Amino acid sequence: MPAEHPTATGTARSGQVEAEAAAGQSQIHDIGYRSYDGLRLGRGYATRSLYTQSLRGAYGFGRATKSKVLPIVLFVVMCAPALIMVAVTVATQARDLPLDYTRYPIVLQAVTSLFLAGQAPQSASKDLRFRTVALYFSRPIAHGDYVRAKYAAMASALFILTMAPLLVLYVGALLAELDFADQTKGFLQGVVSVALLSLLFAGIGLVISAVTPRRGFGIAAIIAVLTISYGAVSTVQAIADAQGSHTAVSWLGLFSPITLIDGMQSAFLGATSAFPGAPDMSIGAGIVYALVILGAIAGCYGILLRRYRKIGL
């Protein structure tokens, strides 16, 4: 009986091993994955969820305990003077509040600026730093949806901050039995003022925060832009007023966010101007102020859209 050729035997065994390996690679294992068969809520739900999460995050909810300290402290600081004014008004039986509704956010603009500086970078810069923006855009959410949700959340957070003390003043004024019609008119004027302030400040803060993923740089830049611009404009206005140039005082207010709000409400909302010399604002100047404010808000929104479209490419 002839012996098997060793080369033929090796080739047969090699072919058998390859066949077994190929058969093993083609096996299908059931590891329990199932397709999603639930309700798909779509872009609208995703955008609302991002808005809610961003608004809650602005006040530290859903974050670490230390993240709640600054926004809550600033909220208390914002409302404390209003409570004191109400108490003084009731105790002295005054005929009016010590401070008008439209003047309150101007006087406490530093608190609003600190809140914006602390929370706008948290809302925008962290997504850039940890590169989570791409995860948002991998879901059924467009660049515009992301920008609108973030912008609306930041503006809402600022509106809550600035609106709360006005509500305290209004309720206190009614409890003190001040004139209902005058107080309601003043309160509504204050609501319009803080709504515009919230939209303007939110846009500025988010644009600055979206430039850099470094939260510290964003905080410093926001404080610098709001504080330096206000200080510089106020200083130049004081110099112009000392030289008797009241017209220049009115137009110089166009170069700072807080003075923009001050000038607009002085022209249209019956507010007393905080400008040096308290110049009367003409309707023409007021229209220019309003156009600049609306243009700045629209411009900030457009810059944010372009920024995030570039990131998503």
PyMOL commands that set and color helices and strands:
alter all, ss='L'
color gray80, all
select helices_A, chain A and resi 6-25+42-58+65-92+104-107+109-129+133-137+143-175+180-211+215-242+246-255+257-268+283-311
alter helices_A, ss='H'
color red, helices_A
deselect
rebuild
show_as cartoon
